[in-house]
Amino acid sequence: MIVRTTVKSIQDIMRQDVGVDGDAQRISQLTWLFFLKIIDDQDQELELTKDGYRSPIPDKLQWRNWAADPEGITGQTLLDFINDELFPALKGLQVSAKPGDRRRVVRDVFEDAYNYMKSGQLLRQVVNKINQVDFNSLDERRHFGEFYEQLLNDLQSAGNAGEYYTPRAVTAFMVDRIDPHPGEILFDPACGTGGFLTCAIRHMEAKGYVRTPKQRERMQGRLARCGKEAASTQALRHQHVFAWHRGPELRAPRQHAGPSADFVEQGRARRYRRHQSAVWRKGRRRHREQFPDLPHQGNG
C-alpha cells in the first residue's frame, strides 16, 4: 500500500530533524505539504478538462515548479524558498467575493501553518517521497483515505486540545439514514475535519444523485460548517475535502440568534427549545427562593 508506506517513511525522515518535535508538529508539517501536492495534481487535471481554468497558486509556487524534480533545490536554498517566498505569498493571497474561490481555501490552510523542519536536505527527502503519490489516481486516493483515518487518530493522541473524532462507521450510518440530496443544505455545527460532510458527499455520489456538473455545483454550494478548531484540524479538513471530493469550499453559515430551520434539523431545534425552557424555569425557582413573600404565578 504505497500511501501508508510513503507516510511511514516520511515520518521516519522527520524524526531526524531537530526542528520537528512530536506527533503534533509532524502532522502539521505533513498536512501543508500533502495539501500542496493534492491541489497541484488537481490543477493539472482541471487545466486539461476545464476551459480557462487557472490555479489559485502563483506559477512559481506550484508544486510542479519547485518540488516535482527529485534533483531540484535543496538545503538552505530550499528552506529560504519555503520560509521567505512560499509561506508569505500563500498566507497573503488576495481572494475575491466570488463563491468557490479556491484561493480562499489555500489561504486558510496556510494562515496558521508553519515550516518546522530545519534541514533542507531532509525536507527535500520528504518532498521526494510525497512525489510518489498521484492524487489523480482513484486507487491511491482510496489508500489516502485510510492514511487520513490514521492521521485523525494520531492528531487526537498528540495533544490535549479536547478534540474528538466520530468513527467513520457512525458518520456513514447517520448519512445513510438521512439520505441527503443535492440542493439540500448540509450543516455540521461542529465540523472538525469535515467527516460528516465528506461522508454525505460520498453518499450522494454513490447513490447516483450527482451525475452532472450542475448537480455537483448544487451539492457543493449547500455545504455549511462552523466551529473553531485548532489550526491543524482546519488544515486536515481542507486536505480531506480536496483529496476526496475535488475541493468544494465549506462555507460558514450566517450568524443567527437561535437555531434556524435552514441549518438545524428539527430534533436539534427541539433540544434547543427544551434547554431554553429549563433555563427559564431555573431562573423562576431562584427568584422564588430569594423572594418567598412575593406572589408567584404557575408552578415554575
Phi and psi in degrees as a GROMACS rama.xvg file:
@    title "Ramachandran Plot"
@    xaxis  label "Phi"
@    yaxis  label "Psi"
@TYPE xy
-64.5023  -37.8398  ILE-2
-66.4104  -49.7074  VAL-3
-62.123  -41.5907  ARG-4
-64.1587  -41.201  THR-5
-62.42  -45.9331  THR-6
-65.6678  -38.9809  VAL-7
-60.3464  -42.3469  LYS-8
-64.0532  -40.4398  SER-9
-63.2164  -44.039  ILE-10
-62.7449  -37.3509  GLN-11
-64.4903  -38.6155  ASP-12
-65.7494  -44.0205  ILE-13
-63.3913  -30.816  MET-14
-64.2862  -18.471  ARG-15
-83.6084  -12.1124  GLN-16
-89.5154  127.597  ASP-17
-69.2093  -17.5485  VAL-18
-84.3108  -16.9283  GLY-19
-101.104  113.937  VAL-20
-118.197  99.1751  ASP-21
92.9385  169.967  GLY-22
-63.7208  -38.3611  ASP-23
-59.6811  -44.1502  ALA-24
-72.0855  -35.6834  GLN-25
-63.3138  -41.6274  ARG-26
-66.5905  -41.9151  ILE-27
-60.505  -43.5407  SER-28
-64.383  -44.5246  GLN-29
-60.8924  -37.4028  LEU-30
-62.5196  -51.4565  THR-31
-73.0989  -29.7989  TRP-32
-67.4166  -48.4362  LEU-33
-63.6519  -36.4257  PHE-34
-59.6683  -44.7384  PHE-35
-62.9057  -38.0801  LEU-36
-68.5949  -42.5083  LYS-37
-61.2398  -49.4522  ILE-38
-69.1889  -30.7944  ILE-39
-70.0925  -41.0024  ASP-40
-60.005  -42.3113  ASP-41
-66.3253  -42.269  GLN-42
-57.6256  -43.4601  ASP-43
-64.3554  -34.8159  GLN-44
-71.5923  -43.733  GLU-45
-67.1509  -31.2435  LEU-46
-64.2747  -25.9593  GLU-47
-88.9843  -28.0016  LEU-48
-106.694  -15.4285  THR-49
-124.65  117.497  LYS-50
-61.2843  133.631  ASP-51
72.8803  11.5484  GLY-52
-71.0693  138.289  TYR-53
-128.993  136.591  ARG-54
-64.1612  145.324  SER-55
-72.927  -11.4169  PRO-56
-102.114  130.99  ILE-57
-54.242  148.881  PRO-58
-51.2875  -47.8472  ASP-59
-64.1181  -25.5596  LYS-60
-96.5834  -3.43436  LEU-61
-68.0238  141.645  GLN-62
-49.7204  -43.8851  TRP-63
-62.4128  -23.2227  ARG-64
-95.2776  -10.4759  ASN-65
-134.099  -17.8733  TRP-66
-114.26  -25.7531  ALA-67
-67.9381  -32.0019  ALA-68
-77.4736  115.016  ASP-69
-63.782  -17.6063  PRO-70
-102.96  19.2917  GLU-71
-75.7783  -163.453  GLY-72
-59.1772  145.835  ILE-73
-150.976  -177.873  THR-74
61.7626  -145.81  GLY-75
-64.6124  -31.4193  GLN-76
-60.7933  -41.9909  THR-77
-67.2207  -44.3532  LEU-78
-60.8026  -42.7453  LEU-79
-62.9179  -39.8511  ASP-80
-63.8165  -45.8953  PHE-81
-64.8608  -49.773  ILE-82
-78.1071  -34.6861  ASN-83
-101.666  -18.5521  ASP-84
-118.705  -56.4146  GLU-85
-65.5973  -52.5552  LEU-86
-63.6034  -49.3  PHE-87
-59.4332  -38.9794  PRO-88
-67.7747  -43.6573  ALA-89
-75.4801  -31.1577  LEU-90
-67.1327  -28.3069  LYS-91
-105.068  18.8543  GLY-92
-56.5306  134.449  LEU-93
-84.2891  125.848  GLN-94
-111.94  156.843  VAL-95
-103.212  173.197  SER-96
-84.8051  0.878553  ALA-97
-68.2998  130.473  LYS-98
-60.4225  141.589  PRO-99
79.5532  14.1987  GLY-100
-67.7855  110.137  ASP-101
-68.2636  -18.1238  ARG-102
-63.7356  -30.2734  ARG-103
-65.4703  -39.7798  ARG-104
-65.1655  -43.7688  VAL-105
-60.4688  -46.494  VAL-106
-62.8789  -39.552  ARG-107
-63.445  -40.5945  ASP-108
-62.857  -40.4723  VAL-109
-92.0836  -3.67975  PHE-110
-55.7992  -45.1715  GLU-111
-116.894  14.8731  ASP-112
-79.6464  161.368  ALA-113
-153.122  142.217  TYR-114
-89.1962  106.099  ASN-115
-83.0694  -20.704  TYR-116
-72.7545  136.77  MET-117
-105.409  -13.6204  LYS-118
-104.338  117.585  SER-119
-68.3194  -29.4811  GLY-120
-68.3011  -44.0884  GLN-121
-67.2639  -36.6814  LEU-122
-62.6362  -40.3937  LEU-123
-61.9369  -39.054  ARG-124
-62.9215  -40.9794  GLN-125
-62.761  -46.6051  VAL-126
-58.9626  -42.6902  VAL-127
-65.4181  -34.6117  ASN-128
-65.5163  -42.7829  LYS-129
-63.937  -31.2184  ILE-130
-62.6501  -15.5286  ASN-131
-75.0742  -13.015  GLN-132
-100.137  129.244  VAL-133
-107.032  107.946  ASP-134
-81.8056  1.32351  PHE-135
-90.4732  -2.84967  ASN-136
-90.0661  121.545  SER-137
-60.553  -39.5465  LEU-138
-62.9228  -42.6046  ASP-139
-73.1683  -29.0741  GLU-140
-65.4385  -36.4791  ARG-141
-63.9076  -43.2986  ARG-142
-63.9894  -36.2563  HIS-143
-63.9084  -33.2547  PHE-144
-60.0112  -38.9287  GLY-145
-67.8123  -41.9876  GLU-146
-61.6149  -38.1976  PHE-147
-60.69  -42.198  TYR-148
-60.2513  -39.3183  GLU-149
-65.5747  -37.6057  GLN-150
-59.8385  -39.4773  LEU-151
-62.3171  -43.9069  LEU-152
-63.0873  -41.9818  ASN-153
-63.8368  -42.3158  ASP-154
-65.1066  -38.7271  LEU-155
-64.4842  -36.2193  GLN-156
-92.7527  -1.12409  SER-157
-84.7892  -14.7409  ALA-158
-158.126  -168.72  GLY-159
-124.528  47.5603  ASN-160
-79.42  0.301332  ALA-161
71.9524  28.8426  GLY-162
-102.7  137.149  GLU-163
-130.912  145.644  TYR-164
-118.685  126.796  TYR-165
-72.2931  128.324  THR-166
-55.9514  142.122  PRO-167
-65.4299  -26.4447  ARG-168
-63.2121  -34.9789  ALA-169
-71.3147  -45.7484  VAL-170
-62.633  -39.2367  THR-171
-64.4266  -40.5435  ALA-172
-64.9845  -44.91  PHE-173
-64.4029  -42.0752  MET-174
-65.4575  -38.158  VAL-175
-62.3267  -37.8483  ASP-176
-71.2819  -37.1786  ARG-177
-74.792  -36.8687  ILE-178
53.3261  64.629  ASP-179
-69.5874  154.472  PRO-180
-125.607  155.049  HIS-181
-56.6517  136.989  PRO-182
99.3781  -21.5503  GLY-183
-81.9195  140.841  GLU-184
-74.0326  128.44  ILE-185
-111.146  115.673  LEU-186
-121.581  123.475  PHE-187
-112.122  106.611  ASP-188
-75.023  -10.6042  PRO-189
-134.317  71.4349  ALA-190
-65.328  -36.4938  CYS-191
56.4185  -123.206  GLY-192
-93.6476  9.89038  THR-193
84.7478  21.9933  GLY-194
-60.2802  -45.6397  GLY-195
-65.8483  -42.9852  PHE-196
-67.8859  -44.3662  LEU-197
-68.0714  -33.3313  THR-198
-66.1079  -36.8386  CYS-199
-66.09  -40.5403  ALA-200
-62.589  -45.6457  ILE-201
-60.6835  -39.1525  ARG-202
-62.0135  -46.7455  HIS-203
-64.9895  -35.057  MET-204
-69.01  -42.767  GLU-205
-67.3949  -33.6198  ALA-206
-78.5582  -8.32273  LYS-207
81.7677  17.2835  GLY-208
-76.7935  -18.6145  TYR-209
-116.664  100.004  VAL-210
-120.531  -22.1527  ARG-211
-121.881  158.815  THR-212
-56.823  -35.1483  PRO-213
-67.0179  -39.9087  LYS-214
-65.706  -38.9515  GLN-215
-65.6829  -38.9711  ARG-216
-64.2401  -40.9705  GLU-217
-63.7603  -41.1333  ARG-218
-63.5382  -50.0995  MET-219
-68.2543  -29.6261  GLN-220
-73.8968  -9.97312  GLY-221
-112.023  17.1415  ARG-222
-87.2687  133.463  LEU-223
-138.221  147.28  ALA-224
-147.115  162.858  ARG-225
-155.263  176.507  CYS-226
119.306  142.693  GLY-227
-106.03  109.068  LYS-228
-112.868  169.665  GLU-229
-62.1075  155.223  ALA-230
-57.863  -40.2907  ALA-231
-64.2669  -34.0126  SER-232
-68.7343  -43.6713  THR-233
-61.3065  -43.298  GLN-234
-65.3239  -39.5681  ALA-235
-62.7197  -36.9263  LEU-236
-60.5437  -49.1705  ARG-237
-62.0404  -41.2126  HIS-238
-62.4471  -44.3113  GLN-239
-60.9815  -48.6841  HIS-240
-65.0671  -43.1562  VAL-241
-64.9857  -42.5081  PHE-242
-67.0933  -39.6601  ALA-243
-96.4684  -30.5751  TRP-244
-129.539  23.2939  HIS-245
61.8642  26.7326  ARG-246
77.3038  47.0954  GLY-247
-69.1769  148.635  PRO-248
-86.2243  130.551  GLU-249
-90.4471  112.969  LEU-250
-89.9016  152.268  ARG-251
-89.0017  139.679  ALA-252
-71.8271  163.381  PRO-253
-66.1508  154.331  ARG-254
-72.2757  141.82  GLN-255
-151.121  157.336  HIS-256
-73.9402  -33.1426  ALA-257
-143.303  -173.959  GLY-258
-66.6203  139.971  PRO-259
-112.384  140.949  SER-260
-63.3136  -20.2837  ALA-261
-67.3932  -28.5597  ASP-262
-120.513  -28.4517  PHE-263
-114.199  130.098  VAL-264
-62.1979  160.012  GLU-265
-59.6254  -37.8838  GLN-266
-62.0724  -40.6714  GLY-267
-66.6812  -38.1554  ARG-268
-64.1405  -38.7  ALA-269
-65.7267  -40.969  ARG-270
-62.9619  -36.6234  ARG-271
-62.848  -44.0955  TYR-272
-65.4958  -38.9731  ARG-273
-64.1684  -38.5932  ARG-274
-62.5937  -45.8743  HIS-275
-62.5048  -38.7572  GLN-276
-66.0291  -39.7512  SER-277
-64.2221  -40.1157  ALA-278
-62.5108  -41.8532  VAL-279
-64.1667  -43.5112  TRP-280
-65.5798  -39.5017  ARG-281
-62.0859  -39.9801  LYS-282
-64.194  -39.3671  GLY-283
-66.1144  -41.5458  ARG-284
-62.5594  -42.3088  ARG-285
-63.3777  -38.2591  ARG-286
-63.938  -41.1386  HIS-287
-67.0034  -35.8806  ARG-288
-67.8258  -36.4611  GLU-289
-77.677  -30.1573  GLN-290
-129.803  70.6989  PHE-291
-68.6065  -21.7245  PRO-292
-85.2944  -10.919  ASP-293
-81.2681  145.407  LEU-294
-69.4837  143.401  PRO-295
-131.61  146.007  HIS-296
-101.417  147.753  GLN-297
77.4802  -177.097  GLY-298
-103.7  -7.11871  ASN-299
